């Protein structure tokens, strides 16, 4: 009955697993699971010899006959493999000694156990599997000629050495039960070859971690030709207990092999020099599926990769941009989401369009410089392809591939296909303030209108504005010669007199170039449905030949009147700066409030200007003047095509009511008296972020990303302590100390509880992660789910704060809703002194603790206890300056308590709970023997109960 219940349980779990995986990447085989096949068995005394799954593989002019031998020792004494001899009897009458494939293994079989060994023998290529027999003999000095034949094993005619198409193989590898299966056998035709790729799935059903052997993988064609498969590199070959791993295998073959059927051979290197390969498993793969057979879909798709899993979803397909030379550019954007809880490397991708059977390659770029995605993070991928004008309208199929190998013989793994419908547009115009993506010499540029204004004077009207050209690629590009034109809905065109002399200007990655324009039109010319066009000279310094590269449509004249985002000029001795305000927030700070306005500054023209020395102040309700501190966000020496950001901070009593405000900005140390005043009509609401949304810290020179990681409540005598943990990733190209964070927890009644952040004294390298801890004291019983997090970047002394110490203010604030905290406590019962159940992976974020046992022991007449515990990281991180302690509390039957504490892997003086599995000694109790043990995490004197367990003797 127990076996029946176990079977039902396993069936339900397997059914749920297949249901979950069915929509994603088909990692489970759809057919039956084929068990290990024994072709013959011989018993001698209390020892049984089984011959398992023989294989015959031709390797050029010779062949290798390989088989596994399972020796089962049912006696109480060890058995020696060298006692037995195996010879292969060929169809030609020869007897060839079989050899062990590996000599680096023990050949002693322990009592009442079994062990498997791989054997091989080299035979002629004329042999067939049915002609070969295995002669098993026993060595003994008491036999004539020291040997006696135990038996002959012939291979049954019904035996099949390979697993059928779609079936999986259940076997044992390194004494772990394993299921092997294949999927996604694809072909991709290139001009002079064909690439093949497939997935090999390993499901570890054993109780321990499986370390995969160093197998060799081959594709065998129906004609017997072998092609070695390469494996995409993985950080580890290990497969966790009850875990799964997919391996990407690929190779190239001649194009004539497109209709061939193939087998997958998994072989082990044999012999002293490893020049011989002994096949262990074979899988029928059939004919590879062409990439053209993929069915296009518009639905999101989740795909398993060599490391991790990503979800892809099509975002938008843009209309065509006509180049004026008979071709057009079409573009598409899709999102890539990391669905796992660990940071993952982004796959290398390529894409192309298939239109009427003709392939058009697309330039694919992913907007992520680090090459990695944080847990649950999303990146955008942009694709641009050039096609003939006549093919713009109608259906197209967009194929996205993973690049497994580059060079002269590239290998692509088909991932998914989208059906894209795009309509022809005479100018492919986007909205007035939308973004347009184009390519220049293979580098992607983002274009948008920063500002535009109309001024009427008599019989004329003037349209003035700025078009921003930003390099979002990964290398520099030389800009062309540009001009701006306006095309009215009536078909009338008005252009600048001559293009701006930007030809030859080098635009570095991440930098922007501002193209200013002024157009003169008749006063009665309608601007409704007119298009603002950025045009590029086909031939530099020749104003007769321009082609449009971007177009922005004015939907209505009201769009121009409603523009708030305007730049203003501020003149200094060094040159002219352009300044605009972005937003203004009113934020709490201790017993007062602060007004924070974000201001952007750039140089007017192409010359490099020094960052301006600004001074500022606020005017409240037209009367009260407040001095302000200006905090630069960027660390640069010269403005060269960049936009700088400043934060202007002024203080006022938190009880003050402000009806209107203005910000005054001027430049210090200049002979030209120039100042600007910006009216602040209303305070901007603090932006609300979702729990998974990344918070950007810093700007040019010191930037990072922060993700909300964990929330936990610690109990005190009167009040509680709520801890919020963050995961911070450095995005800097140098090793720098990250900027500080600051903020508050906010109650439903707008009560503010200041957060104290852990130190950040260590410098972080590019791509490194740090865990940050912030704590706030709240009234006892406060639920974390009822609070909001007000988070910003700390400032101190007119600069962004770094490292340790407190901040005097904060900027760029956002709000998060804190998640509700799970309050369950693990309770376990000790079954024996050496086993404790239920105390696995206790959450002491960012670590997890497993308590294997609490064992009493008597030493020199004193009763003490051993704590066997294992501490692991829950995620990948490099820095965490923690003050957390693990508290172990022993309690006897009378309620007496004794506790011992361990700092959790933080390098402090005192007892340490270190990473890995160790045994820690708990000091003797001064009372009766302990009957129960409690585990707490302590932080700043506050505790949280993790688990409770009985102590058995």
SULPE-V572515 format. One record per run of one state. SS is the DSSP state (H for helix, E for strand, C for the rest). FROM is the first residue (numbers start at 1). TO is the last residue. If there is no record, write none. Layout:
BEGIN
ss->SS from->FROM to->TO
ss->SS from->FROM to->TO
END
This chain:
BEGIN
ss->C from->1 to->1
ss->H from->2 to->21
ss->C from->22 to->32
ss->E from->33 to->34
ss->C from->35 to->37
ss->E from->38 to->44
ss->C from->45 to->46
ss->E from->47 to->59
ss->C from->60 to->61
ss->E from->62 to->73
ss->C from->74 to->78
ss->E from->79 to->80
ss->H from->81 to->83
ss->E from->84 to->89
ss->C from->90 to->94
ss->E from->95 to->97
ss->C from->98 to->98
ss->E from->99 to->100
ss->C from->101 to->107
ss->E from->108 to->109
ss->C from->110 to->112
ss->E from->113 to->124
ss->C from->125 to->128
ss->H from->129 to->131
ss->C from->132 to->132
ss->E from->133 to->139
ss->C from->140 to->143
ss->H from->144 to->146
ss->E from->147 to->154
ss->C from->155 to->162
ss->E from->163 to->163
ss->C from->164 to->167
ss->E from->168 to->173
ss->C from->174 to->175
ss->E from->176 to->189
ss->C from->190 to->193
ss->E from->194 to->204
ss->C from->205 to->209
ss->E from->210 to->211
ss->C from->212 to->215
ss->E from->216 to->221
ss->C from->222 to->225
ss->E from->226 to->231
ss->C from->232 to->237
ss->E from->238 to->239
ss->C from->240 to->243
ss->E from->244 to->253
ss->C from->254 to->254
ss->H from->255 to->259
ss->C from->260 to->260
ss->E from->261 to->270
ss->C from->271 to->275
ss->E from->276 to->287
ss->C from->288 to->288
ss->E from->289 to->290
ss->H from->291 to->293
ss->C from->294 to->300
ss->E from->301 to->304
ss->C from->305 to->308
ss->E from->309 to->322
ss->C from->323 to->326
ss->E from->327 to->338
ss->C from->339 to->343
ss->E from->344 to->345
ss->C from->346 to->348
ss->E from->349 to->355
ss->C from->356 to->357
ss->E from->358 to->366
ss->C from->367 to->371
ss->E from->372 to->373
ss->C from->374 to->377
ss->E from->378 to->388
ss->H from->389 to->391
ss->C from->392 to->393
ss->E from->394 to->405
ss->C from->406 to->410
ss->E from->411 to->422
ss->C from->423 to->429
ss->E from->430 to->431
ss->C from->432 to->435
ss->E from->436 to->440
ss->C from->441 to->442
ss->E from->443 to->457
ss->C from->458 to->459
ss->E from->460 to->471
ss->C from->472 to->476
ss->E from->477 to->478
ss->C from->479 to->481
ss->E from->482 to->487
ss->C from->488 to->492
ss->E from->493 to->495
ss->C from->496 to->499
ss->E from->500 to->500
ss->C from->501 to->505
ss->E from->506 to->507
ss->C from->508 to->511
ss->E from->512 to->522
ss->C from->523 to->529
ss->E from->530 to->537
ss->C from->538 to->545
ss->E from->546 to->554
ss->C from->555 to->557
ss->H from->558 to->561
ss->C from->562 to->567
ss->E from->568 to->571
ss->C from->572 to->575
ss->E from->576 to->589
ss->C from->590 to->591
ss->E from->592 to->603
ss->C from->604 to->608
ss->E from->609 to->609
ss->C from->610 to->613
ss->E from->614 to->620
ss->C from->621 to->623
ss->E from->624 to->632
ss->C from->633 to->638
ss->E from->639 to->639
ss->C from->640 to->643
ss->E from->644 to->653
ss->C from->654 to->660
ss->E from->661 to->667
ss->C from->668 to->674
ss->E from->675 to->680
ss->C from->681 to->686
ss->E from->687 to->689
ss->C from->690 to->694
ss->E from->695 to->699
ss->C from->700 to->701
ss->E from->702 to->715
ss->C from->716 to->718
ss->E from->719 to->730
ss->C from->731 to->735
ss->E from->736 to->737
ss->C from->738 to->738
ss->E from->739 to->739
ss->C from->740 to->740
ss->E from->741 to->746
ss->C from->747 to->751
ss->E from->752 to->754
ss->C from->755 to->755
ss->E from->756 to->757
ss->C from->758 to->762
ss->E from->763 to->764
ss->C from->765 to->768
ss->E from->769 to->779
ss->C from->780 to->783
ss->H from->784 to->786
ss->C from->787 to->787
ss->E from->788 to->796
ss->C from->797 to->798
ss->E from->799 to->800
ss->C from->801 to->801
ss->E from->802 to->802
ss->C from->803 to->808
ss->E from->809 to->817
ss->C from->818 to->825
ss->E from->826 to->828
ss->C from->829 to->829
ss->E from->830 to->832
ss->C from->833 to->834
ss->E from->835 to->836
ss->C from->837 to->841
ss->E from->842 to->844
ss->C from->845 to->846
ss->E from->847 to->859
ss->C from->860 to->861
ss->E from->862 to->873
ss->C from->874 to->878
ss->E from->879 to->879
ss->C from->880 to->884
ss->E from->885 to->892
ss->C from->893 to->896
ss->E from->897 to->904
ss->C from->905 to->911
ss->E from->912 to->913
ss->C from->914 to->915
ss->E from->916 to->922
ss->C from->923 to->929
ss->E from->930 to->939
ss->C from->940 to->941
ss->E from->942 to->950
ss->C from->951 to->953
END
